[in-house]
Amino acid sequence: MKKWGLAFLTSLVMFLLAACADTAEPKTGTKEESKSELTLQEVYEKAIERQNTLESVSADMKMNQTLVFGSGEEKFEMGTKSNMKMDMIVDPLSMYMDGTMTMADPESGEDINVDMEMYMSDQGLFMQDSESKQWMKLPSEQFDMVMGQTASQANAAEQLEALKAFIDDFKFEQTDSEYVLTLSAASDKFKQYMLEQMQLNQMLGIPEADQQMIENMSFDKINYTININKENFDILSMDMVVNMGIGVEGEEISMAMDTNILFNNYNGVKNITVPQDVIDKAVEVEY
């Protein structure tokens, strides 16, 4: 899949499903006639086959994030909530996102809503400034880097190899209509996975300083829950909970993220076009 979120989701599912040949444990309330005897390997093959047929998808994404800087009297906390809708076409890779991000004003404590809108296609990456309503275009070299990262994450074999470290950390369950895959990743294992991904991305233009930042990370909690449709093997949803700490220039930053993605409208997105007035009015951002 040529989209960071869905690509990572697909590769994670491949890992989880291919890990062993056990059947899914029925959750409480699962009807006898609904129980599946498919093994992880069999579900793996069917899920991959389904992913390979997808031409487009839509998603509703919600994320709550809390950042804490410093400690004691110097402690400062900032929280944000994002609510986004996304349409994505696989080939050629194109995407449209629209939604809002809510954060608290550090002085008044009142919520501030920031509108977010973005197009990504072979014409470039365009984002609208919420306050000025001015469209901005990412520099071509930055856009190439984003596209390169997306392509690398779409490589299922590389993702599967990297995620082998989590083989002992998942559950495979089922309900009447879904397979439920739950992963709790150990801190050191997940950190190693992130380092490997950063090393790969560095070859695509990620600065070495960013890899150093990853090396200073600690992961306190990593949970994934993935729901797959029993009938057609569509990925229905993914929940991610990540609690982590980052050491930056002697200061500790802790971050807690809770993300929920609901997938829908499979193969229903037929066209994503960047409006001509967006292209004409966009100002290229300089870094």
C-alpha positions, -999 to +999 in steps of 0.1 A: +000+000+000+014+033-010+003+053+021+021+055+054-008+047+076-023+020+055+011+006+044+022+002+081-012-013+089-010-038+061+026-048+070+017-052+107-012-074+098+011-095+076+035-100+105+008-109+130-010-133+107+021-151+095+036-156+129+021-190+137-005-215+126-030-212+156-067-205+150-083-175+165-095-177+202-133-169+203-141-139+224-169-142+250-203-142+233-190-156+199-217-179+184-206-215+177-218-213+141-197-181+136-164-196+148-137-197+122-111-226+120-088-206+097-052-205+110-031-174+112-013-185+080-046-189+061-059-156+072-026-140+063-028-153+027-064-140+024-057-106+040-027-100+017-047-111-014-074-086-004-048-058+002-034-064-032-068-057-048-074-024-031-073+006-054-085+032-029-098+036+006-112+063+030-106+066+067-118+085+097-089+092+121-090+105+156-059+112+177-054+125+213-018+135+221-003+149+253+032+164+254+049+171+288+081+192+288+104+193+318+095+184+354+086+199+388+080+237+387+094+238+351+068+213+339+047+223+309+019+202+294+003+206+260-026+185+247-040+183+212-070+164+197-072+157+159-102+146+140-095+140+103-110+124+072-089+109+045-093+097+009-065+078-007-058+063-041-030+037-043-016+042-079-006+068-087-003+077-050-026+106-041-044+117-009-068+143+004-072+151+041-095+174+059-103+180+095-096+199+127-070+200+154-080+213+189-055+225+215-057+246+247-046+282+247-016+282+271-028+315+287-066+313+288-069+275+288-097+278+262-098+254+233-085+267+200-097+249+168-073+248+139-087+237+105-065+214+085-067+206+047-041+189+026-036+174-009-009+151-020-004+139-056+023+138-083+018+176-085+032+180-050+021+183-013-002+213-006-014+224+028-036+253+038-026+277+066-056+277+090-053+314+100-045+331+067-062+305+044-030+307+023-021+275+004+015+263+008+035+239-013+062+217+002+096+222-015+102+196-042+131+180-024+110+176+008+082+162-013+105+136-029+116+125+006+080+121+018+072+100-013+103+080-008+094+072+028+059+062+017+073+038-010+097+022+015+069+016+040+049+000+012+076-027+009+058-055+028+088-078+029+110-052+047+082-044+072+076-080+079+112-087+085+115-058+109+084-068+129+096-104+135+108-092+169+072-089+181+063-126+175+058-134+212+037-103+220+004-107+202-030-123+206-052-137+178-089-137+186-123-136+169-159-124+173-189-133+152-178-110+123-142-100+129-107-113+136-091-092+164-053-089+166-037-073+196-001-065+200+018-053+231+053-045+221+081-044+246+100-012+249+135-024+237+120-043+209+100-014+196+129+009+199+150-014+178+123-015+152+122+023+151+160+025+148+159+001+118+132+021+101+151+054+107+182+038+092+162+029+062+147+064+059+181+080+064+191+066+030+160+084+016+171+118+030+163+118+068+189+137+087+212+118+110+202+140+139+167+125+137+181+090+141+200+103+172+167+115+186+152+080+181+182+065+200+173+087+230+137+075+230+122+052+256+089+034+251+067+028+281+036+014+264+030+002+228-004-013+221-021-021+187-055-035+181-065-044+146-100-056+135-104-075+102-136-084+085-141-122+086-161-123+054-139-103+030-107-096+050-110-059+048-091-041+076-119-023+095-100-004+122-068+001+140-062+015+175-028+025+186-017+036+221+019+048+225+035+063+256+071+074+251+099+096+264+125+116+244+157+131+257+165+164+238+195+185+248+194+173+284+156+178+287+131+151+290+099+152+268+072+126+274+045+120+249+012+099+251-007+092+219-040+074+215-050+070+178-081+054+163-085+048+125-117+035+109-114+024+073-143+025+049-153+031+013-130+004-001-123+011-038-149+039-037-125+068-042-122+072-080-103+105-084-083+130-063-074+162-081-056+192-067-078+222-076-062+245-101-067+275-079-048+258-051-019+251-075-020+287-088-021+304-054+002+281-034+033+296-020+063+273-018+076+270+017+113+274+022+132+256+050 
